[in-house]
């Protein structure tokens, strides 16, 4: 996503829709392996930038 126009590219949009459509409960498939630090850092960075549910409600502004 470019910062100048705040629009997702077609590839980014397809990836998002694919993730939504393929989402399944995977708790039974977790592995006991440790998560590599670089992967964990990327996940935490993405989570940090995700919307918060309480800020998504109508009438609530940040």
mmCIF file as gemmi writes it, N, C-alpha and C atoms, coordinates in Angstrom:
data_model
loop_
_atom_site.group_PDB
_atom_site.id
_atom_site.type_symbol
_atom_site.label_atom_id
_atom_site.label_alt_id
_atom_site.label_comp_id
_atom_site.label_asym_id
_atom_site.label_entity_id
_atom_site.label_seq_id
_atom_site.pdbx_PDB_ins_code
_atom_site.Cartn_x
_atom_site.Cartn_y
_atom_site.Cartn_z
_atom_site.occupancy
_atom_site.B_iso_or_equiv
_atom_site.pdbx_formal_charge
_atom_site.auth_seq_id
_atom_site.auth_asym_id
_atom_site.pdbx_PDB_model_num
ATOM 1 N N . UNK Axp A 1 ? 0.858 -1.166 0 1 0 ? 1 A 1
ATOM 2 C CA . UNK Axp A 1 ? 0 0 0 1 0 ? 1 A 1
ATOM 3 C C . UNK Axp A 1 ? 0.902 1.227 0 1 0 ? 1 A 1
ATOM 4 N N . UNK Axp A 2 ? 0.631 2.116 -0.901 1 0 ? 2 A 1
ATOM 5 C CA . UNK Axp A 2 ? 1.444 3.325 -0.933 1 0 ? 2 A 1
ATOM 6 C C . UNK Axp A 2 ? 0.864 4.35 0.016 1 0 ? 2 A 1
ATOM 7 N N . UNK Axp A 3 ? 1.741 5.131 0.617 1 0 ? 3 A 1
ATOM 8 C CA . UNK Axp A 3 ? 1.267 6.107 1.589 1 0 ? 3 A 1
ATOM 9 C C . UNK Axp A 3 ? 0.673 7.336 0.918 1 0 ? 3 A 1
ATOM 10 N N . UNK Axp A 4 ? 0.964 7.543 -0.373 1 0 ? 4 A 1
ATOM 11 C CA . UNK Axp A 4 ? 0.494 8.754 -1.021 1 0 ? 4 A 1
ATOM 12 C C . UNK Axp A 4 ? -0.993 8.714 -1.36 1 0 ? 4 A 1
ATOM 13 N N . UNK Axp A 5 ? -1.523 7.549 -1.72 1 0 ? 5 A 1
ATOM 14 C CA . UNK Axp A 5 ? -2.939 7.509 -2.092 1 0 ? 5 A 1
ATOM 15 C C . UNK Axp A 5 ? -3.786 6.622 -1.185 1 0 ? 5 A 1
ATOM 16 N N . UNK Axp A 6 ? -3.166 5.907 -0.248 1 0 ? 6 A 1
ATOM 17 C CA . UNK Axp A 6 ? -3.879 5.088 0.734 1 0 ? 6 A 1
ATOM 18 C C . UNK Axp A 6 ? -4.829 4.089 0.088 1 0 ? 6 A 1
ATOM 19 N N . UNK Axp A 7 ? -4.46 3.57 -1.057 1 0 ? 7 A 1
ATOM 20 C CA . UNK Axp A 7 ? -5.269 2.543 -1.709 1 0 ? 7 A 1
ATOM 21 C C . UNK Axp A 7 ? -4.46 1.259 -1.799 1 0 ? 7 A 1
ATOM 22 N N . UNK Axp A 8 ? -5.163 0.145 -1.672 1 0 ? 8 A 1
ATOM 23 C CA . UNK Axp A 8 ? -4.518 -1.144 -1.816 1 0 ? 8 A 1
ATOM 24 C C . UNK Axp A 8 ? -4.366 -1.463 -3.295 1 0 ? 8 A 1
ATOM 25 N N . UNK Axp A 9 ? -3.261 -2.108 -3.644 1 0 ? 9 A 1
ATOM 26 C CA . UNK Axp A 9 ? -3.078 -2.569 -5.017 1 0 ? 9 A 1
ATOM 27 C C . UNK Axp A 9 ? -4.019 -3.75 -5.256 1 0 ? 9 A 1
ATOM 28 N N . UNK Axp A 10 ? -4.188 -4.109 -6.52 1 0 ? 10 A 1
ATOM 29 C CA . UNK Axp A 10 ? -5.035 -5.265 -6.83 1 0 ? 10 A 1
ATOM 30 C C . UNK Axp A 10 ? -4.507 -6.529 -6.164 1 0 ? 10 A 1
ATOM 31 N N . UNK Axp A 11 ? -3.203 -6.701 -6.14 1 0 ? 11 A 1
ATOM 32 C CA . UNK Axp A 11 ? -2.608 -7.889 -5.518 1 0 ? 11 A 1
ATOM 33 C C . UNK Axp A 11 ? -2.865 -7.894 -4.011 1 0 ? 11 A 1
ATOM 34 N N . UNK Axp A 12 ? -2.744 -6.737 -3.369 1 0 ? 12 A 1
ATOM 35 C CA . UNK Axp A 12 ? -3.012 -6.646 -1.933 1 0 ? 12 A 1
ATOM 36 C C . UNK Axp A 12 ? -4.476 -6.951 -1.634 1 0 ? 12 A 1
ATOM 37 N N . UNK Axp A 13 ? -5.358 -6.437 -2.445 1 0 ? 13 A 1
ATOM 38 C CA . UNK Axp A 13 ? -6.787 -6.682 -2.258 1 0 ? 13 A 1
ATOM 39 C C . UNK Axp A 13 ? -7.111 -8.17 -2.43 1 0 ? 13 A 1
ATOM 40 N N . UNK Axp A 14 ? -6.536 -8.784 -3.46 1 0 ? 14 A 1
ATOM 41 C CA . UNK Axp A 14 ? -6.762 -10.228 -3.663 1 0 ? 14 A 1
ATOM 42 C C . UNK Axp A 14 ? -6.252 -11.023 -2.471 1 0 ? 14 A 1
ATOM 43 N N . UNK Axp A 15 ? -5.092 -10.637 -1.937 1 0 ? 15 A 1
ATOM 44 C CA . UNK Axp A 15 ? -4.54 -11.327 -0.775 1 0 ? 15 A 1
ATOM 45 C C . UNK Axp A 15 ? -5.441 -11.202 0.442 1 0 ? 15 A 1
ATOM 46 N N . UNK Axp A 16 ? -6 -10.015 0.646 1 0 ? 16 A 1
ATOM 47 C CA . UNK Axp A 16 ? -6.908 -9.803 1.773 1 0 ? 16 A 1
ATOM 48 C C . UNK Axp A 16 ? -8.158 -10.664 1.621 1 0 ? 16 A 1
ATOM 49 N N . UNK Axp A 17 ? -8.772 -10.625 0.444 1 0 ? 17 A 1
ATOM 50 C CA . UNK Axp A 17 ? -9.984 -11.421 0.227 1 0 ? 17 A 1
ATOM 51 C C . UNK Axp A 17 ? -9.684 -12.919 0.352 1 0 ? 17 A 1
ATOM 52 N N . UNK Axp A 18 ? -8.516 -13.339 -0.117 1 0 ? 18 A 1
ATOM 53 C CA . UNK Axp A 18 ? -8.151 -14.757 0.011 1 0 ? 18 A 1
ATOM 54 C C . UNK Axp A 18 ? -8.031 -15.137 1.482 1 0 ? 18 A 1
ATOM 55 N N . UNK Axp A 19 ? -7.386 -14.279 2.27 1 0 ? 19 A 1
ATOM 56 C CA . UNK Axp A 19 ? -7.238 -14.563 3.702 1 0 ? 19 A 1
ATOM 57 C C . UNK Axp A 19 ? -8.601 -14.643 4.389 1 0 ? 19 A 1
ATOM 58 N N . UNK Axp A 20 ? -9.504 -13.753 4.033 1 0 ? 20 A 1
ATOM 59 C CA . UNK Axp A 20 ? -10.846 -13.767 4.636 1 0 ? 20 A 1
ATOM 60 C C . UNK Axp A 20 ? -11.605 -15.026 4.24 1 0 ? 20 A 1
ATOM 61 N N . UNK Axp A 21 ? -11.566 -15.379 2.966 1 0 ? 21 A 1
ATOM 62 C CA . UNK Axp A 21 ? -12.329 -16.541 2.486 1 0 ? 21 A 1
ATOM 63 C C . UNK Axp A 21 ? -11.759 -17.864 2.975 1 0 ? 21 A 1
ATOM 64 N N . UNK Axp A 22 ? -10.44 -17.924 3.177 1 0 ? 22 A 1
ATOM 65 C CA . UNK Axp A 22 ? -9.813 -19.183 3.579 1 0 ? 22 A 1
ATOM 66 C C . UNK Axp A 22 ? -9.654 -19.309 5.084 1 0 ? 22 A 1
ATOM 67 N N . UNK Axp A 23 ? -10.129 -18.314 5.832 1 0 ? 23 A 1
ATOM 68 C CA . UNK Axp A 23 ? -9.983 -18.341 7.287 1 0 ? 23 A 1
ATOM 69 C C . UNK Axp A 23 ? -10.746 -19.532 7.869 1 0 ? 23 A 1
ATOM 70 N N . UNK Axp A 24 ? -10.072 -20.263 8.682 1 0 ? 24 A 1
ATOM 71 C CA . UNK Axp A 24 ? -10.672 -21.418 9.345 1 0 ? 24 A 1
ATOM 72 C C . UNK Axp A 24 ? -10.134 -21.491 10.772 1 0 ? 24 A 1
ATOM 73 N N . UNK Axp A 25 ? -10.83 -22.206 11.611 1 0 ? 25 A 1
ATOM 74 C CA . UNK Axp A 25 ? -10.347 -22.435 12.963 1 0 ? 25 A 1
ATOM 75 C C . UNK Axp A 25 ? -9.174 -23.408 12.87 1 0 ? 25 A 1
ATOM 76 N N . UNK Axp A 26 ? -8.017 -22.959 13.268 1 0 ? 26 A 1
ATOM 77 C CA . UNK Axp A 26 ? -6.817 -23.779 13.124 1 0 ? 26 A 1
ATOM 78 C C . UNK Axp A 26 ? -6.183 -24.144 14.464 1 0 ? 26 A 1
ATOM 79 N N . UNK Axp A 27 ? -6.894 -23.912 15.55 1 0 ? 27 A 1
ATOM 80 C CA . UNK Axp A 27 ? -6.305 -24.179 16.866 1 0 ? 27 A 1
ATOM 81 C C . UNK Axp A 27 ? -5.818 -25.611 17.015 1 0 ? 27 A 1
ATOM 82 N N . UNK Axp A 28 ? -6.505 -26.553 16.392 1 0 ? 28 A 1
ATOM 83 C CA . UNK Axp A 28 ? -6.099 -27.956 16.525 1 0 ? 28 A 1
ATOM 84 C C . UNK Axp A 28 ? -4.852 -28.257 15.693 1 0 ? 28 A 1
ATOM 85 N N . UNK Axp A 29 ? -4.442 -27.326 14.86 1 0 ? 29 A 1
ATOM 86 C CA . UNK Axp A 29 ? -3.296 -27.55 13.984 1 0 ? 29 A 1
ATOM 87 C C . UNK Axp A 29 ? -2.033 -26.832 14.461 1 0 ? 29 A 1
ATOM 88 N N . UNK Axp A 30 ? -2.072 -26.2 15.625 1 0 ? 30 A 1
ATOM 89 C CA . UNK Axp A 30 ? -0.892 -25.5 16.136 1 0 ? 30 A 1
ATOM 90 C C . UNK Axp A 30 ? 0.236 -26.489 16.368 1 0 ? 30 A 1
ATOM 91 N N . UNK Axp A 31 ? 1.43 -26.061 16.069 1 0 ? 31 A 1
ATOM 92 C CA . UNK Axp A 31 ? 2.611 -26.878 16.277 1 0 ? 31 A 1
ATOM 93 C C . UNK Axp A 31 ? 3.296 -26.452 17.578 1 0 ? 31 A 1
ATOM 94 N N . UNK Axp A 32 ? 4.03 -27.346 18.209 1 0 ? 32 A 1
ATOM 95 C CA . UNK Axp A 32 ? 4.721 -26.995 19.448 1 0 ? 32 A 1
ATOM 96 C C . UNK Axp A 32 ? 6.011 -26.205 19.191 1 0 ? 32 A 1
ATOM 97 N N . UNK Axp A 33 ? 6.358 -25.993 17.923 1 0 ? 33 A 1
ATOM 98 C CA . UNK Axp A 33 ? 7.6 -25.302 17.58 1 0 ? 33 A 1
ATOM 99 C C . UNK Axp A 33 ? 7.565 -23.849 18.028 1 0 ? 33 A 1
ATOM 100 N N . UNK Axp A 34 ? 8.729 -23.334 18.403 1 0 ? 34 A 1
ATOM 101 C CA . UNK Axp A 34 ? 8.836 -21.92 18.746 1 0 ? 34 A 1
ATOM 102 C C . UNK Axp A 34 ? 8.678 -21.078 17.486 1 0 ? 34 A 1
ATOM 103 N N . UNK Axp A 35 ? 8.138 -19.889 17.657 1 0 ? 35 A 1
ATOM 104 C CA . UNK Axp A 35 ? 8.005 -18.954 16.544 1 0 ? 35 A 1
ATOM 105 C C . UNK Axp A 35 ? 9.321 -18.185 16.444 1 0 ? 35 A 1
ATOM 106 N N . UNK Axp A 36 ? 9.917 -18.151 15.247 1 0 ? 36 A 1
ATOM 107 C CA . UNK Axp A 36 ? 11.17 -17.405 15.102 1 0 ? 36 A 1
ATOM 108 C C . UNK Axp A 36 ? 10.97 -15.931 15.486 1 0 ? 36 A 1
ATOM 109 N N . UNK Axp A 37 ? 11.947 -15.328 16.141 1 0 ? 37 A 1
ATOM 110 C CA . UNK Axp A 37 ? 11.801 -13.942 16.603 1 0 ? 37 A 1
ATOM 111 C C . UNK Axp A 37 ? 11.417 -12.955 15.511 1 0 ? 37 A 1
ATOM 112 N N . UNK Axp A 38 ? 11.953 -13.113 14.287 1 0 ? 38 A 1
ATOM 113 C CA . UNK Axp A 38 ? 11.619 -12.175 13.223 1 0 ? 38 A 1
ATOM 114 C C . UNK Axp A 38 ? 10.158 -12.309 12.795 1 0 ? 38 A 1
ATOM 115 N N . UNK Axp A 39 ? 9.631 -13.524 12.798 1 0 ? 39 A 1
ATOM 116 C CA . UNK Axp A 39 ? 8.226 -13.743 12.452 1 0 ? 39 A 1
ATOM 117 C C . UNK Axp A 39 ? 7.326 -13.162 13.538 1 0 ? 39 A 1
ATOM 118 N N . UNK Axp A 40 ? 7.682 -13.413 14.797 1 0 ? 40 A 1
ATOM 119 C CA . UNK Axp A 40 ? 6.907 -12.867 15.907 1 0 ? 40 A 1
ATOM 120 C C . UNK Axp A 40 ? 6.897 -11.341 15.867 1 0 ? 40 A 1
ATOM 121 N N . UNK Axp A 41 ? 8.036 -10.743 15.561 1 0 ? 41 A 1
ATOM 122 C CA . UNK Axp A 41 ? 8.113 -9.277 15.474 1 0 ? 41 A 1
ATOM 123 C C . UNK Axp A 41 ? 7.198 -8.754 14.375 1 0 ? 41 A 1
ATOM 124 N N . UNK Axp A 42 ? 7.167 -9.427 13.222 1 0 ? 42 A 1
ATOM 125 C CA . UNK Axp A 42 ? 6.28 -8.991 12.12 1 0 ? 42 A 1
ATOM 126 C C . UNK Axp A 42 ? 4.823 -9.107 12.524 1 0 ? 42 A 1
ATOM 127 N N . UNK Axp A 43 ? 4.458 -10.197 13.195 1 0 ? 43 A 1
ATOM 128 C CA . UNK Axp A 43 ? 3.071 -10.381 13.628 1 0 ? 43 A 1
ATOM 129 C C . UNK Axp A 43 ? 2.651 -9.325 14.643 1 0 ? 43 A 1
ATOM 130 N N . UNK Axp A 44 ? 3.53 -9.052 15.6 1 0 ? 44 A 1
ATOM 131 C CA . UNK Axp A 44 ? 3.212 -8.046 16.605 1 0 ? 44 A 1
ATOM 132 C C . UNK Axp A 44 ? 3.12 -6.652 16.001 1 0 ? 44 A 1
ATOM 133 N N . UNK Axp A 45 ? 3.961 -6.358 15.032 1 0 ? 45 A 1
ATOM 134 C CA . UNK Axp A 45 ? 3.904 -5.067 14.348 1 0 ? 45 A 1
ATOM 135 C C . UNK Axp A 45 ? 2.58 -4.912 13.599 1 0 ? 45 A 1
ATOM 136 N N . UNK Axp A 46 ? 2.156 -5.967 12.91 1 0 ? 46 A 1
ATOM 137 C CA . UNK Axp A 46 ? 0.874 -5.923 12.189 1 0 ? 46 A 1
ATOM 138 C C . UNK Axp A 46 ? -0.286 -5.778 13.169 1 0 ? 46 A 1
ATOM 139 N N . UNK Axp A 47 ? -0.253 -6.509 14.271 1 0 ? 47 A 1
ATOM 140 C CA . UNK Axp A 47 ? -1.32 -6.423 15.267 1 0 ? 47 A 1
ATOM 141 C C . UNK Axp A 47 ? -1.378 -5.032 15.889 1 0 ? 47 A 1
ATOM 142 N N . UNK Axp A 48 ? -0.225 -4.433 16.08 1 0 ? 48 A 1
ATOM 143 C CA . UNK Axp A 48 ? -0.171 -3.094 16.659 1 0 ? 48 A 1
ATOM 144 C C . UNK Axp A 48 ? -0.894 -2.075 15.781 1 0 ? 48 A 1
ATOM 145 N N . UNK Axp A 49 ? -0.865 -2.293 14.476 1 0 ? 49 A 1
ATOM 146 C CA . UNK Axp A 49 ? -1.486 -1.354 13.539 1 0 ? 49 A 1
ATOM 147 C C . UNK Axp A 49 ? -2.926 -1.716 13.188 1 0 ? 49 A 1
ATOM 148 N N . UNK Axp A 50 ? -3.42 -2.82 13.705 1 0 ? 50 A 1
ATOM 149 C CA . UNK Axp A 50 ? -4.794 -3.239 13.426 1 0 ? 50 A 1
ATOM 150 C C . UNK Axp A 50 ? -5.78 -2.344 14.181 1 0 ? 50 A 1
ATOM 151 N N . UNK Axp A 51 ? -6.974 -2.226 13.64 1 0 ? 51 A 1
ATOM 152 C CA . UNK Axp A 51 ? -8.015 -1.439 14.298 1 0 ? 51 A 1
ATOM 153 C C . UNK Axp A 51 ? -8.415 -2.077 15.621 1 0 ? 51 A 1
ATOM 154 N N . UNK Axp A 52 ? -8.805 -1.265 16.553 1 0 ? 52 A 1
ATOM 155 C CA . UNK Axp A 52 ? -9.329 -1.756 17.814 1 0 ? 52 A 1
ATOM 156 C C . UNK Axp A 52 ? -10.848 -1.774 17.719 1 0 ? 52 A 1
ATOM 157 N N . UNK Axp A 53 ? -11.47 -2.815 18.251 1 0 ? 53 A 1
ATOM 158 C CA . UNK Axp A 53 ? -12.921 -2.96 18.112 1 0 ? 53 A 1
ATOM 159 C C . UNK Axp A 53 ? -13.658 -1.772 18.707 1 0 ? 53 A 1
ATOM 160 N N . UNK Axp A 54 ? -13.171 -1.221 19.799 1 0 ? 54 A 1
ATOM 161 C CA . UNK Axp A 54 ? -13.91 -0.14 20.444 1 0 ? 54 A 1
ATOM 162 C C . UNK Axp A 54 ? -13.778 1.184 19.693 1 0 ? 54 A 1
ATOM 163 N N . UNK Axp A 55 ? -12.815 1.266 18.775 1 0 ? 55 A 1
ATOM 164 C CA . UNK Axp A 55 ? -12.678 2.467 17.976 1 0 ? 55 A 1
ATOM 165 C C . UNK Axp A 55 ? -13.394 2.351 16.63 1 0 ? 55 A 1
ATOM 166 N N . UNK Axp A 56 ? -14.01 1.2 16.382 1 0 ? 56 A 1
ATOM 167 C CA . UNK Axp A 56 ? -14.696 0.974 15.117 1 0 ? 56 A 1
ATOM 168 C C . UNK Axp A 56 ? -16.2 1.211 15.245 1 0 ? 56 A 1
ATOM 169 N N . UNK Axp A 57 ? -16.687 1.423 16.428 1 0 ? 57 A 1
ATOM 170 C CA . UNK Axp A 57 ? -18.115 1.581 16.65 1 0 ? 57 A 1
ATOM 171 C C . UNK Axp A 57 ? -18.593 2.965 16.193 1 0 ? 57 A 1
ATOM 172 N N . UNK Axp A 58 ? -19.802 3.036 15.64 1 0 ? 58 A 1
ATOM 173 C CA . UNK Axp A 58 ? -20.335 4.342 15.248 1 0 ? 58 A 1
ATOM 174 C C . UNK Axp A 58 ? -20.408 5.282 16.454 1 0 ? 58 A 1
ATOM 175 N N . UNK Axp A 59 ? -20.05 6.512 16.217 1 0 ? 59 A 1
ATOM 176 C CA . UNK Axp A 59 ? -20.153 7.51 17.273 1 0 ? 59 A 1
ATOM 177 C C . UNK Axp A 59 ? -18.919 7.642 18.14 1 0 ? 59 A 1
ATOM 178 N N . UNK Axp A 60 ? -17.952 6.757 17.94 1 0 ? 60 A 1
ATOM 179 C CA . UNK Axp A 60 ? -16.722 6.839 18.723 1 0 ? 60 A 1
ATOM 180 C C . UNK Axp A 60 ? -15.627 7.367 17.811 1 0 ? 60 A 1
ATOM 181 N N . UNK Axp A 61 ? -15.012 8.427 18.228 1 0 ? 61 A 1
ATOM 182 C CA . UNK Axp A 61 ? -13.914 8.978 17.426 1 0 ? 61 A 1
ATOM 183 C C . UNK Axp A 61 ? -12.634 8.935 18.234 1 0 ? 61 A 1
ATOM 184 N N . UNK Axp A 62 ? -11.525 8.933 17.509 1 0 ? 62 A 1
ATOM 185 C CA . UNK Axp A 62 ? -10.238 8.878 18.207 1 0 ? 62 A 1
ATOM 186 C C . UNK Axp A 62 ? -9.658 10.263 18.373 1 0 ? 62 A 1
